[in-house]
Amino acid sequence: MLAPEFPPRGATAIAAHVHGLSRALVRAGHDVVVLTSTDEDSRDDSSADGVRVLRTDIDLPWLPDDFVVAHTAAANSHLISSLSRLGDWRPDVVHVHDWNFAWAGNTLATLNDAPLVATIHSTERGRHGGHVPQGDPSAIHSVEWWLSWQAARVICCSRFMMREVLEGFELTPDTVRLVPNGVDTAEWAPPSFGAAREPLVLAWGRVQYEKGFQVLAQAMARLRGRVPGVSCLIAGRGPYLPELQSQVDIEGVGDLVQLAGYVPRDDLRALLHRAGCVVIPSLYEPFGVVALEALAADAPVVSADTGGLAEIMQGSGAALLFEPGNAARLAEAIERVLIDTETSRSLRARARDLLEDRYSWDAIAEQTIGVYGEVG
């Protein structure tokens, strides 16, 4: 597998997905190597839970940070140069997660006469509301298109994403498969269910416009005085962070909303176990791994009714849903969760049932192995 990030580096949904899937594949008896970017806290060649992780320094510090495509092209070149560390080991299937390492994945598959499988976690077209602006978005869209056509099978995490990929890249349905994301419930579970929670509103993820954190800031302004002691913490880094800070200032909620930046995974778990409400305010969300992690942490969840989130939550009773972008409705849902203990209790009970039925990593691995079997 090739992925732009792998724990402990990165709190992204892709990192969490590859981490959970790779370990489940090992438990199912498969030999798994993950190629990813370097991490100052990890060795370049290591093994954890049976997964061999090869990390490569992909940085080009002499290029401006906003040269996204140039950096990515260099990263693929560095990754290919690291393949000598594989020795005599050869893959039967090469699985690329998203566009970042598309070129390296295709090269590795060609060199080993192995089929290429691609999981498209999101698309540039979707992130820009159905159109592709000129510049980096157009270049990234072209790579996503090329990867989808190079792959023997394309995996999508939701029906929402399947429609986006089929329409956006003009693929035929016989090449696209639905395999949802999963979650390790044991990893996220609190010390004991039913513990008291604080009036803390928690949200996290990569800070981009489409994640909708600005809507949460607007909702917090409406909650002042309505929920005693309410506060909000938004964890994560990303290109929209300065604009989000401006939104917090404009709404006058700097005393209520903390932008915490990167929060280590263990600290995030502790926050989830304290939070009285987890909010997923996305405007665009192909699936929403954060939703599964929040549910697994036994946290009451308020979620935007959009994309893959809607597929997970609608009809499950595991979350309160609100119209994407509607700060007033979001504020009402947060207030209900924090004030009404029966609502909170019911959401948490339904969440446990939902996860047990559909989203274990071993079940996700079994479905992924089925896709490998179609092309291997």
N, C-alpha and C positions, 0 to 999 in steps of 0.2 A: 504494500500500500504506500501511496505517496500523499502526504498531507502537509499544508503550509505550517501547521503548528501541532504539537503533541505535548501533553502534560509532562512535567509541571509547567512548561511554557504555554501561555495562552489560556484564556478562559472562554474561548470561542465555542460555538456550537459544533463546529467541525472537529476541533480538538477533542471535545467530549465524545463525539460520535465515534471517531476512529479509536479512541482509547477503549471505549466499551465494546465495540465490535471486535477489535483485534484480540482482546482477552477472551471473549466468548468463542471466537474461532479456534483459539488454542485449546480451550476446554473441550471443543468438539473434535479434537485430534488433528488439527491442521498446523502447519509450520508457517509462522507469520513473521515477516520483516517489514518494519515501517521506516520509510525514508522521509526525513523532515528537517526542519531548520535547527540550528544549534541553540543551546541554552547554557548560559554561564553557570547554572547550578547543576548541570548534568554532564556525564561523560559523553564523548562523541560516539561511543559504541558500548551499549549497555543492554541488559536484559531485565525485564520485570514481568512477573506473572507469565513467563514463557514467551513473551513477545520480544524479539530483538529489535532495538531501536538504533538506527544509524543517523546521526545528526551531522549536518554540514553547515559551515559558516557561509551564508548566502549574501552577506551584506556587502554593499559597494559604497563605502562612506564618502567617496569623492563625487558621487552623484547627488543632486538635490533630492530631498525626500519625496517631492511631488512628482518625480519621474517614475511613475508607477510601473509602466510597461517595461522600461529599460531595466529597472531593478528586478523585475520578474524574469526577464530574459536572462539576465546575469545569474539569477538564482538557479534557473534550470541548467545552465552551463556548469555551475559549481556542483550541482547534484549529480550530473552525469559523470563528472570527474571523480566522484566519490564511489562509483560503482565497483571499482577494483577491490574495495574492502569486502565485497560479497564473496570473494574467493571463488570456489567451485559451486557455490550454491546458486541454483537457478529457479526462477519462479514458474509455476504452472499457469498462473493468472496474475496480471498486473492491474491493480485497482487504484484509480486516481480520484481524489476527492476535490472537486471544484477545478477551476481553470488554472490556478497558480502554477502547478507543476505538470500541465498538460503536455508540453513538449518533451520533458524528461520521461514522463510515463509512456508516451508513444514510442520514444527511442528505446527504452528498456524492453517494451513488449516486442518491438521489431527485432532487436538483437537476440532475444531468446525465443523467437517464434511462438510467443505466448499471446493469448487473446487479451484485449484491453477492455476493461469495464470502467465506467465513469459514473460516479455519483454526483449529480448536480444539486447542490444544497440550496442555491438561489441563483438568480440570473441578473445581469446588469440591466436588462430591459425591464424586469419586474421592479428592481430597486428604483427605477426612474419613471414609475407609473405607466409603463406600457410603451414608452418610446426610448430611443437611444440617442443621447446628445453626442455632438462631435467631441473629438479629443479622446482621452483615456476611456470613457464609457464605450465609445464606438470600437476601440481596439479590443477591449476586454470582451465585448459582445462577439466580436469576430473569432476570438480564441475559444469562447464557449461553444459557438456554432461548430467550429472545426473539430473540437474535442468530441462533441456529441456525434458527429458523423464518423470520426475515426473509431469510436468505441463499438465493440460488438454488441454490447448492451449498455443502456443508460438506466441508472437507478434513480428514482425520485422518492422523496420521503412523504409525499402527500398527493392526493388527487389534484389538489390545487396546483402543485408543482408539475405534475404530469401534463395538465392542460397547458401550462405556461411553456414547457419544453416542446411539446408537440406542435403548438402553434408558432412559437417563436423561432424554432429551428427547423420547422417543416419536416419532422421525422415521421416515420411510419409507426403505428401503434405496436407492431410486432417486435420492435427493438427496445421499447421502454417498459420498465417494470416498477411496481410500487413495493417499496420496503420501508416501513416507517422507522423513525428514530426510536431508541430505547433509553432506559435509565436503570442504573444500579440502585435498587431501593435500599439495600443494606448500607451503601456508602452514604446516602443522604439522610437516613432515618435519624430522628432525634433520640437522645438517651431513653426517653420514655414518652409515649403518646399521651396527650391530654395535659401537658405542662402549661402553666400560665404564660401568657404572651403579653408583650408590651404594645402600646399604641404607636408602633413603629411601622411605617410603610416602606417596603424594600423593593427596589427594582435594580436589575443589573444586566449587563451585556455590552456589546460594542456600541460606543456612543456615535450613532449615525442618525441623520434626520428621520429615516424611515422607522427607527425603533420607537419614536413617539415620546421620548422622555420629556420633551417640551410640553406635551399635553398633560403629563403628570404634574409638572411645575404649575401649570394653570389651575389644575384641580386642587392642589395644595392651598392655593390662595383662597379658594372657596371654602376650604375646611377650617380655616382659622376661626376659632371660637365655637365650632360645632362639635369637635371631638377634644375633650380635655387631654392636654399633654401630647397631642399628636406631633410626630416628626417624620421626616422622610430621608432615606439614604439611597442615593443612586450610585452604584458601583460600576466602574468600567472606564476604559479609555477609547479614544477614537477621534476622527477628524471634526466631529460636530461639537466637541466639548466647549470651545470658546463661545459658540453661539448659544449653547445650553446654559452656560453661566450667565450670559447676557439676559436670557429669558428669565432665569431665576431672579436676577436683579430687577428686571422690568416688572415682574409680578410682585416684588416686595416680599419674597419668601426666603431670603437669605438666612433668616433665623430658624426656619423650619426645614429647609432642604440642604443637605450636605452632599456635595459631589466628591466622592471618596477616591476617585481614580481606581487604579488596579487594587483589587482585594484578593489575597491568596485564598486558595480553595478551602482550606481549613477554617479560615476566618469567615468566609462566605457561608459555610455550613452553620457556623455558630450564629451568624446574623439571621439566617433562615429559621433557626430554632427559636429565636427571640421575637421575630416579627409577627405582629398581629394581622398583617395583610401584605401579600406579595402582589405587585401590579406588573402586568405585561401589557404595555400601552402601544404596541406596535401598530404602525400604519400599514406596513407590509411585512408579512411573516410566512415564509414557505412552510415551516413546521413549528418550531418553537421548543427546542430542547430545554430552555429555561423553564418552560411550563412543567415538563415532566420532573425536573429537578425540584421545583417548588412543591409539587404534589407529593413527591417522595419524601420531602422534608416535613411533611404533615403541616404545611403552612396553608392558611386560607388564601385562595387565589382570586384575583379580579383580572380578567383578561379581555383584550380587544376581540371583538367578534369578526375576525378577518382571517383569510387564507387558511394555512394549516392549523392555526390555533382553533379556528371554528370547527374543523374536522375532529380535533381531539375533544373539545369541550361541549359542543352542542348536544343536548339531550343526556349528558352524563350526570348533571347535578354536581360536578366536581369544582365548578367555578362560577362566579357571577360574571356575566358578559355585558359589555357596553359597546356602543357604536364607536368605531375607530375615529379618533380626532375630537370626540365630544367630551370636553373637560367637565361640563356640568353633570353628565351621566356618570362619568368616572368618579367624580366627587361623591355622588349619591351612593354608588356601589361601595366605595371605600368606607364611608360613614356607616353603612349598614353592617358591613363585616366587622368593623371595630366596636360597634355599639351592641349589636344583637348577637349574644353568645350562642343562641340556638342555630342561627344561620352559619356561624363559623364552625360549629360542631358538625353540622350536617355536611358542609362542603368537604371537610377533612375525611369524614367516613366514606363518602362517595368516591373521593380521590383514591383511597386505598384499594377499593374494589376495582376501579378502572385500571390502575397500574398492574395489578395481579393478573387481570384478564388479557391485557393486550401488549404491554410494553417492556417485558423483560428482555435483557440482551441475548439470552440463550435462544429465545424465540426469533429475535431479529437475525441472529447469526444463521439459524436454520434456513430462513428465507433467503439470505444472501448466498449461502452455499448452493441453494437451488438455482440461483441465477448463474453462479460459476459453472454448475453442471450443464447448463444449456450451451455454453460456449467452449468448455474445456474438452 
